[in-house]
Amino acid sequence: MTFLSITDETNDALKLLRHKSETDDALIKRIVELARCYMVLFGMEDENINAQA
């Protein structure tokens, strides 16, 4: 489980990103995967991101 300090702005942004009935863990995994794809596309892949997968 991930513990985050979430502001109202962050919560609103997450609501926009969340698919219908998607869990917090699924949303976080999807965001990390999108970040990994972005980093690969732009040549900025980071060892720490790969270690989390």
Secondary structure, DSSP 4 states (H G I P E B T S, - for coil): -------HHHHHHHHHHPPTT--HHHHHHHHHHHHHHHHHHTT---HHHHHH-
